[in-house]
Amino acid sequence: MPPQLPSSRATTGFLALCTTYTLFLLYLAWALTPQQYLTGLVGWLPDQAWATVVPSWLMLLVLFTYGSYLALMAYSTPSLDSLSLLVGMPFLPLK
């Protein structure tokens, strides 16, 4: 019996994993290598200060998103003395 080939989902996941690791290693090499060595390899690269600025902005964006969802949930929750909190058979109005 021949061995089964991996599914396309497994292959796509493996390629995504390899691509992510490769891009992360290139990012680390760009962020940690001195500028004089990089200019000999590549003609133009962004300033290395962006290696800390962009992740900081992304982290602030994530924190702002969490805060906005928390505020939206707090705003849409009725107050504790609201009658809309009473749910169930004993609290239904009589007809």
KOLDOLO-421020 format. One record per residue: residue in one letter; x, y, z of N, C-alpha, C in turn. Coordinates in nm, 3 decimals. Layout:
> a_X_Y_Z_X_Y_Z_X_Y_Z;
...
//
This chain:
> m_0.084_-0.117_0.000_0.000_0.000_0.000_0.090_0.124_0.000;
> p_0.071_0.215_-0.097_0.156_0.335_-0.103_0.117_0.433_0.009;
> p_0.215_0.509_0.055_0.184_0.606_0.161_0.092_0.717_0.108;
> q_0.008_0.767_0.196_-0.085_0.872_0.155_-0.014_1.007_0.150;
> l_-0.053_1.086_0.053_0.003_1.220_0.040_-0.067_1.313_0.139;
> p_0.005_1.414_0.185_-0.060_1.508_0.277_-0.170_1.587_0.204;
> s_-0.268_1.630_0.279_-0.379_1.705_0.219_-0.332_1.844_0.177;
> s_-0.412_1.908_0.095_-0.375_2.042_0.050_-0.379_2.141_0.165;
> r_-0.465_2.115_0.263_-0.470_2.202_0.381_-0.340_2.193_0.461;
> a_-0.287_2.074_0.476_-0.161_2.057_0.549_-0.045_2.120_0.471;
> t_-0.046_2.105_0.340_0.059_2.163_0.257_0.055_2.315_0.264;
> t_-0.065_2.372_0.256_-0.079_2.517_0.263_-0.036_2.569_0.400;
> g_-0.071_2.498_0.506_-0.029_2.538_0.640_0.121_2.534_0.656;
> f_0.185_2.430_0.601_0.330_2.419_0.610_0.399_2.531_0.533;
> l_0.348_2.564_0.415_0.406_2.674_0.338_0.386_2.808_0.409;
> a_0.270_2.826_0.472_0.248_2.950_0.547_0.344_2.958_0.665;
> l_0.368_2.848_0.733_0.461_2.846_0.845_0.603_2.878_0.799;
> c_0.647_2.815_0.692_0.783_2.841_0.640_0.798_2.985_0.594;
> t_0.696_3.039_0.528_0.702_3.178_0.481_0.707_3.274_0.599;
> t_0.627_3.248_0.701_0.626_3.334_0.819_0.761_3.334_0.889;
> y_0.820_3.217_0.907_0.951_3.210_0.971_1.058_3.278_0.888;
> t_1.053_3.261_0.757_1.152_3.324_0.669_1.142_3.476_0.675;
> l_1.019_3.529_0.669_1.001_3.674_0.676_1.043_3.728_0.812;
> f_1.016_3.654_0.919_1.058_3.699_1.052_1.210_3.700_1.064;
> l_1.277_3.601_1.009_1.423_3.599_1.013_1.482_3.713_0.931;
> l_1.422_3.745_0.815_1.468_3.859_0.736_1.446_3.990_0.812;
> y_1.333_4.000_0.881_1.306_4.119_0.962_1.410_4.134_1.073;
> l_1.442_4.025_1.142_1.543_4.032_1.248_1.680_4.067_1.192;
> a_1.713_4.011_1.075_1.842_4.043_1.014_1.848_4.191_0.978;
> w_1.739_4.246_0.924_1.736_4.388_0.890_1.743_4.475_1.015;
> a_1.676_4.434_1.122_1.671_4.517_1.242_1.801_4.514_1.320;
> l_1.873_4.403_1.316_1.991_4.388_1.402_2.125_4.405_1.332;
> t_2.128_4.400_1.200_2.253_4.414_1.126_2.288_4.563_1.114;
> p_2.414_4.601_1.135_2.452_4.742_1.119_2.426_4.792_0.977;
> q_2.398_4.922_0.967_2.356_4.982_0.840_2.465_4.971_0.733;
> q_2.592_4.981_0.769_2.698_4.978_0.668_2.707_4.843_0.597;
> y_2.670_4.734_0.667_2.672_4.603_0.602_2.553_4.584_0.510;
> l_2.443_4.645_0.547_2.321_4.628_0.467_2.326_4.708_0.337;
> t_2.388_4.825_0.338_2.391_4.906_0.216_2.477_4.841_0.108;
> g_2.571_4.757_0.146_2.650_4.685_0.046_2.570_4.576_-0.022;
> l_2.472_4.519_0.047_2.390_4.412_-0.009_2.271_4.463_-0.089;
> v_2.204_4.562_-0.034_2.081_4.614_-0.094_2.098_4.764_-0.112;
> g_2.047_4.818_-0.222_2.063_4.960_-0.249_1.990_5.050_-0.151;
> w_1.865_5.018_-0.118_1.787_5.103_-0.029_1.705_5.019_0.067;
> l_1.708_5.057_0.193_1.624_4.995_0.296_1.568_5.105_0.384;
> p_1.453_5.084_0.444_1.401_5.185_0.537_1.492_5.198_0.658;
> d_1.479_5.310_0.727_1.558_5.333_0.847_1.527_5.225_0.950;
> q_1.628_5.187_1.026_1.610_5.079_1.123_1.526_5.121_1.243;
> a_1.499_5.249_1.258_1.410_5.294_1.365_1.269_5.240_1.343;
> w_1.232_5.215_1.218_1.100_5.160_1.188_1.085_5.019_1.242;
> a_1.195_4.953_1.274_1.189_4.818_1.330_1.125_4.818_1.468;
> t_1.130_4.931_1.538_1.063_4.941_1.667_0.935_5.023_1.660;
> v_0.927_5.116_1.566_0.810_5.203_1.556_0.687_5.125_1.511;
> v_0.700_5.047_1.406_0.583_4.977_1.351_0.527_4.874_1.450;
> p_0.607_4.788_1.514_0.549_4.699_1.614_0.485_4.773_1.732;
> s_0.542_4.888_1.770_0.481_4.966_1.878_0.345_5.019_1.837;
> w_0.335_5.069_1.715_0.205_5.118_1.665_0.104_5.005_1.657;
> l_0.149_4.890_1.612_0.057_4.776_1.602_0.009_4.731_1.740;
> m_0.097_4.733_1.839_0.055_4.696_1.974_-0.044_4.798_2.029;
> l_-0.021_4.926_2.004_-0.117_5.027_2.048_-0.251_5.012_1.977;
> l_-0.248_4.974_1.851_-0.372_4.951_1.778_-0.450_4.834_1.838;
> v_-0.380_4.727_1.875_-0.446_4.613_1.939_-0.505_4.653_2.074;
> l_-0.429_4.728_2.153_-0.480_4.772_2.284_-0.598_4.867_2.267;
> f_-0.593_4.956_2.168_-0.706_5.045_2.142_-0.829_4.966_2.099;
> t_-0.809_4.861_2.020_-0.922_4.778_1.977_-0.986_4.708_2.096;
> y_-0.904_4.649_2.185_-0.959_4.587_2.305_-1.035_4.689_2.390;
> g_-0.977_4.807_2.408_-1.042_4.911_2.486_-1.173_4.957_2.424;
> s_-1.176_4.969_2.292_-1.299_5.013_2.228_-1.407_4.906_2.237;
> y_-1.372_4.780_2.224_-1.472_4.673_2.243_-1.522_4.670_2.387;
> l_-1.435_4.690_2.482_-1.476_4.694_2.623_-1.571_4.811_2.648;
> a_-1.539_4.927_2.592_-1.626_5.044_2.609_-1.759_5.023_2.538;
> l_-1.758_4.961_2.422_-1.882_4.934_2.350_-1.971_4.837_2.426;
> m_-1.912_4.735_2.487_-1.990_4.641_2.568_-2.045_4.709_2.693;
> a_-1.965_4.793_2.757_-2.013_4.863_2.876_-2.125_4.962_2.840;
> y_-2.115_5.024_2.723_-2.218_5.119_2.680_-2.348_5.049_2.646;
> s_-2.341_4.930_2.587_-2.462_4.861_2.543_-2.526_4.776_2.653;
> t_-2.462_4.761_2.767_-2.519_4.685_2.877_-2.619_4.773_2.953;
> p_-2.741_4.723_2.975_-2.838_4.805_3.048_-2.797_4.820_3.194;
> s_-2.848_4.926_3.257_-2.814_4.949_3.398_-2.881_4.843_3.485;
> l_-2.835_4.832_3.608_-2.883_4.726_3.695_-3.028_4.745_3.738;
> d_-3.082_4.866_3.733_-3.222_4.887_3.770_-3.316_4.885_3.649;
> s_-3.266_4.841_3.534_-3.348_4.836_3.413_-3.437_4.712_3.413;
> l_-3.559_4.728_3.364_-3.651_4.614_3.357_-3.616_4.517_3.244;
> s_-3.529_4.559_3.154_-3.492_4.469_3.045_-3.403_4.354_3.093;
> l_-3.354_4.362_3.216_-3.274_4.252_3.272_-3.362_4.138_3.321;
> l_-3.488_4.162_3.341_-3.580_4.060_3.391_-3.625_3.974_3.274;
> v_-3.578_3.853_3.272_-3.607_3.761_3.163_-3.656_3.631_3.223;
> g_-3.758_3.573_3.163_-3.806_3.444_3.209_-3.954_3.444_3.230;
> m_-4.008_3.328_3.259_-4.151_3.310_3.271_-4.214_3.388_3.387;
> p_-4.158_3.392_3.505_-4.226_3.463_3.615_-4.238_3.614_3.592;
> f_-4.157_3.669_3.504_-4.154_3.814_3.485_-4.231_3.861_3.362;
> l_-4.294_3.769_3.288_-4.371_3.809_3.172_-4.497_3.883_3.217;
> p_-4.539_3.986_3.146_-4.659_4.060_3.188_-4.784_3.974_3.170;
> l_-4.880_3.995_3.256_-5.007_3.924_3.248_-5.093_3.987_3.141;
> k_-5.168_3.903_3.070_-5.254_3.956_2.964_-5.396_3.967_3.009;
//
